[in-house]
Amino acid sequence: MVGQSANRTMRGRALLGTQLKRFHREFRRQNPVEHDLAVVLQSVEYPANVGSAFRIADAVRVTELVLTGLTPTPPHGTVVKVARKKDRVVPWRYEQDAAVALSELREFGYRIFALEIAEGSRPYYEVNWPQRTCVVVGHEDHGITRATLAMCDEAVFVPMWGKGQSLNAHVALAVVLYHIRYVGIEHP
């Protein structure tokens, strides 16, 4: 019983306001960003996924979020609401054709990874992520097009142990981007 009581006091209370800002600022100072990340959403059709992608992009400090094809853009009401104003701080642009965006990113030295279950894809945690990484996420039901997949250097996936075949597009994106950020942090 003493051990349980000690654990409760060690957890303390949740940080809010200024304390929370200081906590994050100190963490960022001790763990600087080591990867340059770009994300391309290829016809991610559901506005809630797009808004969530903006929040994730902000959280992991994505260099650029590129919305392509059918992907709704701000000021779409649901995108903006779910993004919680992160569409105002995350660098983003719309490009009709994903191929144009990927060609430009490649010219800037990005290695391009499809987040897709495809022939030859491997688990995201087996990749040695390069300094400049672009992750491509496709349509919720149809995935990444064959043409776009052919432009990618490699395909990665998030393993599924349950009966489901995949995660929601923005959830899978969060898993992979946080992993990339995590492996970039030196651990004791």
KAQUI-V924624 format. One line per field, one symbol per residue. phi: phi as a letter, one per 30 degrees, with the letter a starting at -180 (. if undefined). A space follows every 50 residues. Layout:
phi->???
This chain:
phi->.ddddddddddicddbhdddddedddddddbddccccbbccchdddeddd edddddedechddacccbhdddceceededdddhidddcddbacbecddd ddddddddjdcccdcadbeidbeedcdcddecbccccceecciddedded dddacbbcdbccddcaceedddddeddddeddddcdcd
